[in-house]
């Protein structure tokens, strides 16, 4: 078996949110798909280790914020590389409450669901949610695909590719964030550099080329 | 609720195949996502009305062929706009047998699964499959996203966009396939035109602009 084939499955990038009592929490996920249209249902997959998983099980509700290509990359890190158990992920995030759940404004829309079924696997729960609310936030923004995240945002492919110039000529080197994998490419890593994905400082970067 | 938000969920385009006795069958689908990595499991969603659904339930096995942007568009129509109940969808399709299931060669890879769980909804079955085989067929081909299918292949956006020229100047008109929705754009619809998606002839096209 060649597991590289799994990379060819297409996904979006989502922030799945839920309530922990009175406190909003959430995590980054790439697994969401619509299952039926009438009534509209959506399946998501959340790792057992995510604090959000337990909150969804308790409250039987979750919201999906659909990230756009223009959404702030730091959202992915904030919700993806920290645990909601001991971090308030919403401190610096602008959100609205819809059907008593937090949805991220800097996205191309949201969907709120109540859990109507679930399926357990070794490491993840597949929640089936019936949609109770949903709206578009920024109709002009293209949804971010997981491929876009890997190729553009994680730095493997520059968003605004400069006119080609061999690396040798520019003496570019690469530094990789040891927390989230983001790659910085430049002549030097600035001392005050902050990872645009997960927010850590330059000390967490390692030269890789 | 604004159901337009559902269009912002990202998907790929897949041919899900199964065996009907000794006969291969399959259908086009956009709903597939990896759930766990060890053991690797994948969830797919198949409408009850698809003949393939019953075949998967009987045999407890299915294969996913992952279409690439370069895959023949006719594959989507062959597997998406006809029923496998009374059509041999594989007549003109090149396929290989892997783990006793047909996989489409003109794709960027395949995954074969045995069903380990399933969840019923009003109109669809969500099958959870444990991966028993998988490989990449054409590493250089980008996976086709559902957005690409709608924007490029269905004709809403030309693949090789010509230098911009107002439609008025070119006197272009649009014809829509009444079977699959493909849009032909040109000065005239050729009499011998065959829909590249579903294979019907020019009689099934209607002028829409």
Interface residues (C-beta under 8 A of the other chain):
Chain A: X1 X2 X3 X4 X5 X6 X8 X9 X10 X11 X12 X30 X31 X32 X33 X34 X35 X36 X37 X38 X39 X40 X41 X42 X43 X45 X66 X68 X108 X109 X110 X111 X117 X119 X121 X122 X123 X124 X126 X128 X131 X132 X133 X134 X135 X136 X139 X143 X144 X145 X146 X147
Chain B: X1 X2 X3 X4 X5 X6 X8 X9 X10 X11 X12 X30 X31 X32 X33 X34 X35 X36 X37 X38 X39 X40 X41 X42 X43 X45 X66 X68 X108 X109 X110 X111 X117 X119 X121 X122 X123 X124 X126 X128 X131 X132 X133 X134 X135 X136 X139 X142 X143 X144 X145 X146 X147
